[in-house]
Structure formats: structure tokens, C-alpha cells
Amino acid sequence: MSKNDGNATQGKRQSAHLPRKRFYRARAHSNPLSDSHFPIPISPADVDYSSHYPHFLHSSKNDPDEDDVLPKIRFADIGCGFGGLLVKLSPLFPDTLMIGMELRDKVSEYVKERILALRASNPGQYENISVVRTNSMKYLPNYFCKGQLSKIFFLFPDPHFKEKNHRRRVISLQLLDEYAYVLEVGGIIYTITDVEELGDWMKFCLDSHPLFSAIMEEEFEADPVVKLLASATEEGQKVARNGGQTFYAVFRRIAPEDASAAL
């Protein structure tokens, strides 16, 4: 068997048991202001992630009576869709826990099955990613402590074109207060869209918020994560196939005293 045949066989083995998207199709977007029926943790302390990241659950060797300890989640992909970004980020940051947050039931179920299939086909890999079905516009502080996250992603969010629906947009001055709360100082918020008006809106909101500052062009170009924003998801791949433009807004969470000094 040639090397190419071996690679092809391995590729087939890795993808043989992946779930098929056609069985998990749902509406492109959901109304984030409507009530959904799923469990909501009262606080971050009430979230049980042991089943999400069993590979990372460990006990203290010095104290056998000490409870199992799980590292904190550091990356959150808001509206993660079919999980493309999580899958791409996982091998780049193998020791970093990441969570996708998705409102649509069928889509979140697909991501869950996709991750389990990837773990089964690639032992020891993809153990640091998982997904939860929730409404992040309402319940983000229920999942994360103050300053817990180092990266938050908003890839191709619903533009909600009608002015009366702008309150449904996942980036707003009010919601940025919550994102600033869960982001550590120095943490980064990544946004991308193919809708220029929405790109202007997100950039305006981030520019206007006192706790966010645009990263410099040199850092933007050197960040390996930025290169994935346009290519990791179905939406990004569709935009590329159609020759569309993309509009980025990437900002850093800054300390209040730095915000005051900039005034």
C-alpha cells in the first residue's frame, strides 16, 4: 500500500462515523429574545463540566480526599454553529478548554456528536472542546466567572437587518458589559461578518465601549487565530466560494484605569 493510499484510508477511518449534517439541519437563526426550554445553571459553580471534559478531570495525588479538579474554560465560541472553529482551534491549543454555545437544539446536538466521533477516531485528541445548548445573550454570566475567559468569538452572527430587530444583535453596548465582565484583562474578542453594515455596527460598539481597545495591525496579522475566522466555519467557507468580503473587529479587554488614562 502506498503512502497516499494509507493517508486516504486513515482519512476515511477518521470521518467514517462523523454525524451527517443533513440529519441535523435547522433554521439558520433563532430568535434570541424568545424563551427556550433547557436547563439554566444558577451560577458558574452549578455547571457540571465533568462529562464534557473527562480527559481533563483529575484528582490531587497529595490529598486523595480532595474533590476532582477541572481547569477552567478559557475560550467561548458564541453561536458556534456546526463547530468548525472549535475543531480547528483544538489542536492549536490542546491544553486549553473551549466551549461552543449554541441556541439551536439540532445544531448543538450535531456538534456534540461530531466531537464524540472525532475523539473516538483520534484517541487523545479533541478532548478540550465541547458544546452546550444555551442562550448566551441571556445567560453568559451563569456559565462564566468574572475574568474567566481569554478569548470570545462571534463568527458571522445574524445581522438582524431591520432596525426594530437591532436589539437582537449579539454585539451591543449593553451586552459588551457582560462580555467585559467574563473576559480577563488582556483577553480578546473576535468578530467577523460578511455584512458591511453589521461590521460597522460591531466596530462602532466596541470602539464606543470604555473597556475595549482595538488591537494593533501588527498583532492582528500575527495572530494565528485570526487566520481561522474566515475559513473555519460553513458560513466563512460559503462567503469565500462566492467571492464575498469579510469585515473584522478584533478588540482587547483593557483595565478600567487604562480606559480612564485614554480619555
Secondary structure, DSSP 8 states (H G I E B T S, - for coil): --HHHHHHHHHHHHHTT---GGGS---S---TTS---S---SSGGG---TTT-GGG-B--SS-TTS--B---EEEEEET-TTSHHHHHHHHHSTTSEEEEEE--HHHHHHHHHHHHHHHHHSTTSSTTEEEEE--HHHHHHHH--TT-EEEEEEES-----SGGGGGG-S--HHHHHHHHHHEEEEEEEEEEES-HHHHHHHHHHHHHSTTEEE--HHHHHH-TTHHHHTTSSHHHHHHHHTT---EEEEEEE--HHHHHHH-
